[in-house]
Amino acid sequence: MFGRTLMNKTIKELRKNQYFTAKELADKLHLDTIEILKLDDKKLKEVEDPLRSQLIPILRGDYMDNIPGL
């Protein structure tokens, strides 16, 4: 169920939920900020697959699992 709701939200909404600016997300993905800004109004399910598979763990918060002491 969580995956379904994740796919129907916009990139901007998911990015803001993780407290990322466009620049911070672009840095994590090794992209230009303008590329993230172009994607902001798209839903996650509308993003092409190679990029979507990179976005999902970041926007889902999986990177937080690797931080020691939490």
For each residue, the residues with C-beta under 8 A, 3 or more apart:
1: 4 5
2: 5 6
3: 6 7
4: 1 7 8
5: 1 2 8 9
6: 2 3 9 14 44 56 59 60
7: 3 4 43 44 45
8: 4 5 43 44 45
9: 5 6 13 14 43 44
10: 13 14 40 41 42 43 44
11: 14 15 36 39 40 41 42 43 44 47 55 59
12: 15 16 40 41
13: 9 10 16 17
14: 6 9 10 11 17 18 44 59
15: 11 12 18 20 21 22 25 36 40 59
16: 12 13 19 20
17: 13 14 59
18: 14 15 58 59 61
19: 16
20: 15 16 24 25 28 58
21: 15 24 25
22: 15 25 26 33 36 37 40
23: 26 27 33 36
24: 20 21 27 28
25: 15 20 21 22 28 29 36 58
26: 22 23 29 30 31 32 33 35 36
27: 23 24 30
28: 20 24 25 58 63
29: 25 26 36 51 54 55 58
30: 26 27
31: 26 35 36
32: 26 35 36
33: 22 23 26 36 37
34: 37 38
35: 26 31 32 38 39
36: 11 15 22 23 25 26 29 31 32 33 39 40
37: 22 33 34 40
38: 34 35
39: 11 35 36 42 47 51
40: 10 11 12 15 22 36 37
41: 10 11 12
42: 10 11 39 46 47
43: 7 8 9 10 11 46 47
44: 6 7 8 9 10 11 14 47 52 55 56 59
45: 7 8 52
46: 42 43
47: 11 39 42 43 44 51 52 55
48: 51 52
49: 52 53
50: 53 54
51: 29 39 47 48 54 55
52: 44 45 47 48 49 55 56
53: 49 50 56
54: 29 50 51 57 58
55: 11 29 44 47 51 52 58 59
56: 6 44 52 53 59 60
57: 54 60 62 63
58: 18 20 25 28 29 54 55 61 62 63
59: 6 11 14 15 17 18 44 55 56
60: 6 56 57
61: 18 58 64
62: 57 58 65
63: 28 57 58 66 67
64: 61 67 70
65: 62
66: 63
67: 63 64 70
68:
69:
70: 64 67
